[in-house]
Amino acid sequence: MFITKKHIPRRTFLRGAGITLALPLFDAMVPAQTPLGKTAASPKSRFCGIYVPHGAIMSEFTPATEGTNFEFKPILSPLEPFRDRLLIVSGLEATTAGPAPGESGGDHSRSAAAFLSGARAKHTSGVDVHLDTTIDQMIAQKIGQDTLLPSIELGIEDIGYTGICGYGYSCAYVDTISWETPTKPLPMEVNPQVVFERLFGDGTNAEQRVARRQEDRSILDSITHDVAHFRKVIGPSDRQRLDDYLEDIREIERRLQIAVKVSADAPAVDVPAGVPQSFDQHCKLMFDLQALAYKADITRVSTFMYARDNSNHTYPDSGVTVSFHGASHHGNKPSAIETFAKINKYHMQLFAYFLDKLRSTPDGDGNLLDHSMILLGSSMSNANEHDHAPLPVLVAGGASGQLKGGRHLKTPDNTRLSNLLVGVLDKFGVQRETVGDSNGRVEI
Amino acid sequence: MPRVSTQLGEKAPVRKTLLLGWIVLVLAASGYGQAPRPQSPAANQRAFLDQYCVGCHNQRAKTAGLMLDKMDVAQVPQNAEVWERVVRKLRAGMMPPSGARRPDRPTIEAFATRLESELDRSAAAKANPGAPALHRLNRNEYANAIRDLLSLEIDPTSLLPADDSSSGFDNNADALGVSPALMERYLSAASRISRQAVGDPATPVSEKVYALPNDLTQDTHVEGLPFGTRGGVLLRHNFPVDGEYLIATTLSRGGKDGGVGSGAADTKGEELEVSVDGERVKLFNLASAPDLEVRIPVKAGLRSIGVTFAAKNYAPVEDTLQPYLRSMFPGGVWTVVPHVGSVTIRGPYQTTGIGDTASRRRIFTCHPANEQQELPCAKKILSAIAGRAFRRSITDQDLETLTSFYQVGRSKGSFDGGIEMALRRILASPEFMFRFERGPAKPGEVYRINDLELASRLSFFLWSSLPDDELVKLATQGKLKDSAVLEQQVRRMLADPRSKELVSNFAGQWLYLRNLQSLVPAMEEFPDFDDNLRQAMRRETELFFDSIVREDRNVLDLLTADYTFVNERLAKHYGMPDIYGSQFRRVTLNADNPRRGLLGQGSILTVTSLATRTSPVLRGKWILENILGVPPPEPPPNVPALKENVRPTDKGTDTVEVLSVRSRLEEHRAKEPCASCHKMMDPIGFALENFDAVGQWRTLDGRLPIDASGQLVDGTKVDGPVNLRKALLVYSDQFLRTVTEKLLTYAIGRSVEYYDMPAVRAIVGDASRNDNRFSSIIVGIVKSPPFQMKVNVEESAVRK
């Protein structure tokens, strides 16, 4: 956590609005003036940002032809069943993942940060980290305010150590792809059990979960009451942080009001028992949880990281025994390229699992895939050279009728990734002229 | 050395007289003033500056942003921040730079001493003790607090997210902020922990996977497991209730499904033993067992689970091709025996009872026999727990709140349920999660923190946990202020096993030991490097630092001690003969042994290297920062990366250029803006070049002989670790200050600023009369103004 000074307009808005919180389960109760009603986007669209570090073998990724009748290359072939919900965007460049003029190295340290922000990480290893708010959080601030959780952030690899993550960059830039404010990175949760409990509450059945959440509310009530009296006696320096804390407590109380109802309606699924050993199972569980959260409308925004940059994870299920980062430095040897492409393809097989999950989950007049928009990609291209163009990027889902699939969109060479981020925001009614270093807009 | 006593409340006039006396003595002894006789001390100081410093540090050149030409040396306190920088550079021997004209050491020291005495005198008159931000317990402190409060071991990583760090330590209050997501986690942790501590008969099934590192070699015995066993793992697992649990093992080698080189391992006759608290519960025959799962009843509480192989064959490999010490590589193996890949513990099934756990015994100090006794008993239990948790005496108001929660829980079920509910309220309380310190309303006031707050600062410093009953009792009685009592408590706390937290948290972060865990030296270059070696390196340095603490040694022993700790694996790495077995033991090192002190230890040498090669720059930087306390600035922009060394390929071409790291770094020292810093860093690192990137002794780098020679900034010529150690010892006082500064940073949970330096000097001065004993530095810190006092934050910000 880096939160020393907080500025969270979202909360101010909530209090200003008199906390007329509508439960997503009772859409009819949403006040007519809710900002959601004014957006171009369907209020039920979901956004998911998925980051895959270390790029891909581009010759095996990008279809040879543009437009609608493209042929799938091997890496993307697992996604063929979802062709009609798929838009491949090629030719992009993650300009801000590369070194600033006069700087060298640190490509892995900036890549995750650049992906959804389009901005360059401030070169620091101290607490003064600075990026831009990422687009998932801009979307969450727009459409996430009346769900239980504005957004959820999921990952696979726990942060083993803290401090500096190479070339004088803070680990904050590497550990997450989601930034709520320019100074506030959101930690990625790796434990499926913890995620499940954040979504549905802690307990073995609905009754227990409801009861525990109600007990939490009474504990918070009592704490708020308590704090008021000793706020007076503590030192002025402590008071500021205590006030931040109180504000957080109010936010949790707000969430708990909704949460109690959500817990009552929790699906009858098995609670994950912990962090699975196999990457395959772990990854699938994380996808399941996102689908569950969308379905129950607990959140409409999620982010997911397959791995951290420089990860030395191995993927036995892919048939490759070399580590992820190790394999990405293939040295342009054909056999090593083939090996890395296998890992790339394996990651897409898991993504196909997610798409399938979403498509087979009914939602309103269609399914979850119809009503979602998933931006998946990397901030690197050929990781052997730490290139940041052309990137492997695709957009999946129907975005509630706003996104036409079955296409390969080839952008002019070195179009900035941030231009695509502007285009993505459009679909959620977030009107931004620029995101990060964008100098235009990729219309999707 | 002039000194300002750290003892608070001493009479100032006496001290001033003493101080002046000291200065006169030092000046006379150092030969200061033998130069052409100056009119005044200030003029003398000015002459020094003009002669040696302002050539670069003037308003025109602005070298390092330092302009000494126009600064008033008669008014040192007015520019305390700048002068502290000057003092630091001089004390570490970094200035004047190499090549520049340099006065002899006594002259430099005398100049610095004069500055210091001015700074110290001004600080004594008007101290600024600073003000740390509100401190939230970090994840580790939280787990320790739960252990000490409830006798319950929890896995904090499954309950709370990792904390960030600042100024090198993760207990820095600036980095310990709050957010709704984080507060939710604390709230849910409170609920989970209370249930676990009281015991929940309806505990749902959960599982925990213990995955062993894939570079863990399991060819030999593991410390802690029975003799006659080989490989495997010894785990400590907390079983929530009495019931049945499944213990399932997978093999990373020799398994039926998957795993590196599966099928190739010889499983014939191989046996896998599963034990609980040393008692065998299952022996699998690998050749015939259908799976490696065993479901057994286990009593609630913390248990040791051993999963290991029966040792069958230790015959050495008789071959010209000797195997690497690391047994398994991605895609290949160097071992014939099976290896454990992971152990999963799942349960409870068939809960038979909540069990008689340590935490229940700790919580339930009374057992009501009937309903009338329940409320009084609940009050007794809850005031005891709340008192410890909040580190203060409990008020009627507190008890009323807790009783109401008790009653809610009681009404829904049992007496235990009531206690659990109230416990949950205690753990969720901000008074447990944060370390609040009361303060006067008046802004700018410098004040002493109260005894209870002092007790908390003490225990979180030395134990990373709550104060115990004795400390709280002394604080409540107002006795902790008493200097003798305080000192006696510090010694008691250092002797307590809980002070091992200083090793894992303080030393672990100061020396970068924690980074070792995530370091993966390149397999192609260091094929012997495995997790066994990684853990052994960490353990050596931990045991070494621990010996300084436990034996209350001279802190300089960190650089010079005539002993270290090794086991067989590490001894092999160091080339020490005749050390057998997995257990660590103390070994004596003779005077010219390069392994003496921290700089000869594999851990330090490895964390300051790159994956493929040594980095004299990183090693030099590490020493400047952590030994001499003069961290170099970040490199300027526009620096191209070093060209990687080109190695001859298998095909063998004669045209490739093989350059030593040394010659590749030559460029750094030849050109500005690199040279000014690299002339300081690189020669230090070169002196350690005989240690490769994993700390193994070598005389060749590739095909080139090692050249460990170099000239330090102060002109000293060094040619290896032994000489380097001697050269650094010239600055032992600066090393002691650096250690003290790091310890103080850790102790008060904020960065140490220029206005803290008088306190640092005083602590080191006092300790020097006590053989620099570790405890004397700790006592000095605990008695110093930054530790005992606080200033209103607004005022402190202005002074900054």
Interface residues (C-beta under 8 A of the other chain):
Chain A: M1 F2 I3 T4 K6 A100 P101 G102 E103 S104 G105 H123 G126 V127 D158 I159 G160 Y161 T162 G163 G168 C171 A172 K184 L186 P187 E189 N191 Q193 V194 E197 R198 D202 T204 R212 E215 D216 S218 I219 L220 S222 I223 D226 V227 F230 V233 I234 G235 P236 S237 D238 Q240 R241 L242 D244 Y245 D248 I249 E251 I252 R255 V271 A273 G274 V275 P276 Q277 N312 T314 P316 T321 V322 S323 G326
Chain B: A131 P132 A133 L134 T157 S158 P161 A162 D163 D164 S165 S166 G168 D170 D174 A175 L176 G177 V178 S179 P180 A181 L182 M183 E184 R185 L187 S188 A190 S191 R192 A202 P204 V205 S206 E207 K208 V209 A211 N214 T250 G258 V260 P330 G331 S342 T344 R346 T401 S404 F405 V408 M421 R424 R425 A428 S429 P430 E431 F434 F436 E437 R438 G439 P440 A441 P443 R514 N515 Q517 S518 V520 E634 P637 N638 V639 P640 A641 K790 N792 V793 E794
